Amino acid sequence: MGETLAALLAGLREEEALAEVRGALDDGRDPISLVEELREGMSEVGRRFEAGEYFLSELIMSAEIFKEAVALIEPRMRAGEGGSKGAIVIGTVKGDIHDIGKNIVSTLLRCEGFEVHDLGVDVPPDAFVRKLEETGARLLALSGLLTLAFDSMKETVEALEGAGLRRNVNVILGGGPVNEKVVEYAGADVFGADASQAVKLANLYLGA
Amino acid sequence: MDALERIETAVRLGKPDRVPVVPIIDFFAGRYGGITQHDMLFDIDKADMALEKTLSDLGPIDGQNLSYAGLGRIMQLIFPTPPVMPGVRGVPPDGQFQFVEKAVMEPEEYRLIEERGPIRWILDKMKLSTPELGNPAGLLKAFSGAGRDIIKAGRSIKRWRRRGVESMVAYNIVFTPMEYISLFMRSFNDFILDLFRRPDDVKAASRALMKPMQMQGSMMVRMSGLKRVFMGGTRTSASCLSPRQFEDLALPEWREMCDFWVRKGVTPLLHFDSDWTAFFPYLKELPRGKCILNLDGTSDIFAAKEVLGDHMCIMGDVPAALLKLGEPEEVDEYCRRLIMELGADGGFILSSGCTIPVDAKPENVKAMLASVHKYRP
């Protein structure tokens, strides 16, 4: 018996982790338990990131292995199996096309088990509103790197208020220059300083 | 001291008569001076007039850090993935200049760069986004347009110097091969995965691209007459790489590139966006008293002074968010701290982190520019 799937993922051993998943599926292992093991591995990666043992590159690589592994497992799962921890709408706000940070957060939230609706970049306020209404998501994550994005974040929060959604939807911000002052300016709830914090905030707000 | 002496003294770790102020001000000055961002990028005369109004209203500067003013055509040529340009391809004339994150090479191509010849390979990639470069007439047109702008930029550099404003780097923009690959060729995410999956291929590409990057920079230094190069660093920062990856892959490149410039008597202006704090100790391996470390407000600039203060000139870092959302008193207080703590024994240049944003409050910019006269360490 070799190392566990969680340990292989946390150790970023891509080929071995995927071989382990293929072998386990061939042996008829329960797909859900495999996903749980992978999530355990991702939790360990998160712990190492917070402890300063891992850096962003390792978060990205671990998320990639997770994605590849889940792609192998998914065809063996029954519809509705492995339910989501909650829906989140995410996007880079209007006028800004930076998407590196937003994509990383999207991926990590998916790995964590959230149902993520990523609207892409340069997203106008009403598109966020429509997606929140359509999905019933209670968390909105807005990203931006330009100072112009602060105004779009503010407009988006105002659009939520206009649509009567703000009371039930928490708004978190992210992006290089975003800080407490930007949260206040935009009328959001909080900001995440890095991708790992964004996942923590999602867990906090969606009670997972 | 004049502006040049003031800047050069700080770069060599000396203490000038006062701290020099050298922001990235072109985007803001365009808006403040009443021209569109398109005009700022494509018409150096209009950009200069807008800058003149800005400085006359808000206060003098000792120099301009990077400036894209009048360099729109050149940027369309030197960046293989053309940035979003105001007034070009459907972008509104007063839109925001932004880089585009797009992969234009496959992972298998790393090994092909040397085989194809790095310069020919780069040209192939540029033709993908700018097909007119594929025929001699188009190539001639593009380069003659850029050539005219280079001549105009040269005149502008001289005009501003006569008026006491030094251009730090003009269009002398150079990348290390890995920064270049990540920014323009592979996209951030794919590049990071490549570092895990095929580090030797990345190293081979880095070796192949080093010389063309140096050649491009040398050509620019000769044309501009400015013995400084702007080297952007983001993708190899501590925000992105682990220390092991940095040591193994990126640091050798930074060392080689900086040594190359210093040997030629050229000062590398290391414009380091994102968080470099954890990597500061490595930067001691770069030549002492010969480089400028320009931070954007994400790294801990006070830690930079502690670790590197006796090794390289520190430049920065009034944050963009503060210039947009803060009050003049807050800007003044932050600048005071920078000037008195980092400038106490010299080796410090006050700058924006990274650019003064287009929508900064004018009164905040005024407070920043005034601070170097108000506070004398």
Interface residues (C-beta under 8 A of the other chain):
Chain A: L12 E14 Y54 F55 L56 S57 E58 I60 M61 E64 G95 D96 I97 H98 D99 I100 N103 I104 L146 T147 L148 F150 D151 G176 P177 V178 N179 K181 V182 Y185
Chain B: V84 G95 Q96 Q98 V100 E101 F188 N189 I192 L193 L195 F196 R197 A238 S239 C240 L241 S242 P243 Q245 D273 S274 G297 T298 P319 A320 A321 L322 L323 K324 L325 G326 P357 V358 D359 A360
